[in-house]
Amino acid sequence: MANPVSISLKNFSATAKTSVAKALKAHEAVFPQPNYRIGFIPPWWLGIILDNPGPKATLADAQKLATDIHGGLGDAAPTLTTPTGEPGVVCWPGHIICGFILPPDLRAGGPMMQE
Amino acid sequence: MARRADQPLKCPSAQPGMADVRLLGVISRDGETPTLAYLDEPVAPTPDMLALAEPLPVSHVFRLAANCEEKKCHHFDGARCQLAVRIAKMLPEAVDKLPACTIRPQCRWFRQEGRAACLRCPQIVTGTYEADEVLKEVCGVPPRRDATPANEA
């Protein structure tokens, strides 16, 4: 069984860059012909479906588009985005959050949305 | 200074924007499966640090810790974090000794599940596209009723 891994702050940036590069490579292998839905998760789902994005559209492209839209919405309509909202791309078999997530009754505009 | 028992418990799989966010570590992809590399000191993430995750969501590249939101979180049942319960019960151990973790004394998962949570913690990636059926169940995703792919993620 593996030993736990620790890194120092000095190695943080290099480790992060390597992680991103390898994750993107893995995603491209898994989703060569993606069917993207772009949205903000959690607490809102505001989805945009890109049908047939074409073989040259990468997950990175879709994520950048989601981030740009999220940023634009944040400027134009701050109440639509919250500090806990995160731009994301959902594609088969689906984006999973293994961690904090708002309950359904709060996702549609509960107390946290008012903060 | 607040006593340890008075301090809020920390969620070790938090999201940006939550209260008192700390960088727990980076998801290392050097091995066969993604594994958390724990930062050896507590760090409050700067926007520049989080920007290193682009174009991926922060939750795919980093593990963040933040104050446990308790009833504002889908996994809290009023007394316990059920995500931690399922992780301890359903996932295999990922390491054979406790990781050097900077939040353990305040960690909600450790406080509830003890070392069983810590030995499984390194395999958790907060946001992922690559969850298998067990991990989906751990995360609380209801099983699919059909095998029709793609349009209803």
Interface residues (C-beta under 8 A of the other chain):
Chain A: M1 A2 N3 P4 V5 S6 I7 S8 L9 F12 S13 T15 A16 K17 T18 S19 V20 K22 A23 L24 A26 H27 V30 F31 N35 R37 P42 A60 D61 Q63 K64 T67 T82 P83 T84 G85 E86 P87 G88 V90 C91 W92 P93 G94 H95 I96 I97 C98 G99 F100 I101 L102 P103 P104 L106 P111 M112
Chain B: C11 P12 S13 A14 Q15 P16 G17 M18 L23 G25 V26 I27 S28 R29 D30 G31 P34 T35 L36 A37 Y38 L39 D40 E41 V43 M49 L52 A53 E54 P55 L56 P57 V58 S59 H60 V61 F62 A66 E69 K72 C73 H74 H75 L83 E93 A94 V95 D96 K97 L98 P99 A100 P122 I124 V125 T126 G127 T128 Y129 E130 A131 L135 K136 V138 C139 V141 P149 A150 N151 A153
